[in-house]
Amino acid sequence: MLEAGLDQDFDLTLLAVMGITEVLPKLRDFFRLADQAEECFKRGEVDAVVLVDFPGFNWHIAKRAKKYGLPVYYYLPPQIWAWGSWRVEKMKRWVDHVLCNLPFEEQWFAEHGVPATFVGHPFFDVVADTPLDERFLNRWRTDERLQVAVLPGSRNHEVHRMWPLQLQIVRQLAARFPDVEFLVAALKDSHAQWCRDQLAPDDRRLPIHIFSGKTSEVIELADCALMKSGSVSLEIMARNTPAVVMYHVNNVTYLLAKMLVRCKSASLPNLIADETIMPEFLSHGSLRSKSARRSVQQATEEMSRLLADPNYRQQYEMRLQWLASEVAKPGASRRAAQWIASQFALPARQQAA
């Protein structure tokens, strides 16, 4: 949007937080910005409001926009089909049209009385538009060993929960498959260093290589992956890399999820396909809990099957390839922009811009 000429009053990503305790200190900023937006609506400075993600804040913007009769469009809507489905009433009251990112969302919203159009997921634009580091690929590409991508997550708490469990799995796999190489993709240098610091003296003899800022390249190189559940699963799908998915939460989060979450899978590719394409193993409690030990063992067995059976691995790749051909299409943001522009009967040239 900035590249297209957006006049930005405030960068909302500076207020992007998760959790109740993290939000409370920023409440004054949120309400100040909402008041600022309402003044724009009141002065008649805008013709329509486009909400992007960020539902906690955007509900307030939508409500104030409707107060002045403005059309409201929601791009990257909250996943209310997964939990908190009561929020669909807010959609019905304050949003005129939802531009969906997942194919099944269009029908779900329609069934709940909210007009919706599927435009695709912008994550695939990132995959398509981000060039890979060819020097890195050439340096690490090999036909002599199978390579496993290990993806511990993008947030500090995720890395601290997932990497110790993944490291247990790597140790077992290395003992079973001595010719396998493990490429760990950390998001930041600090994550990569933390992962290195957790290696025991005996681990330093294992074929583990830890990188930062090379997630796409590691996924591209890998024969299969051991990953934390998250949006990176869309890139795994787009690059047709078989993966085993893990996630670990505390007991409180686990109990709340059991009560509130209504979807049967945590991975977006599984939700899109409406079947288990990526095996998932969720654990909770301490990292030494019975649940965590069971998850480690189950993930180890599934990874062993991927490494030991090339036919199984190939079938997995073909299922991902089929799914990616259906949904992993770039251009979501352009299609969203064109749909919004069409509501104002703008000339085709302006729509394309």
Secondary structure as UniProt FT lines:
FT   TURN            2..5
FT   HELIX           12..15
FT   HELIX           20..23
FT   HELIX           24..26
FT   HELIX           27..42
FT   TURN            43..44
FT   STRAND          49..52
FT   HELIX           55..67
FT   TURN            68..69
FT   STRAND          72..75
FT   TURN            80..82
FT   HELIX           85..87
FT   HELIX           88..94
FT   STRAND          97..100
FT   HELIX           103..111
FT   TURN            112..113
FT   STRAND          116..118
FT   HELIX           123..129
FT   HELIX           134..140
FT   STRAND          147..151
FT   HELIX           156..176
FT   TURN            178..179
FT   STRAND          181..186
FT   HELIX           189..197
FT   HELIX           201..205
FT   STRAND          208..212
FT   HELIX           215..221
FT   STRAND          224..228
FT   HELIX           232..238
FT   TURN            239..240
FT   STRAND          243..249
FT   HELIX           251..260
FT   HELIX           268..273
FT   STRAND          280..284
FT   TURN            287..288
FT   HELIX           290..308
FT   HELIX           310..327
FT   HELIX           332..342
FT   TURN            343..345
FT   HELIX           348..352
//
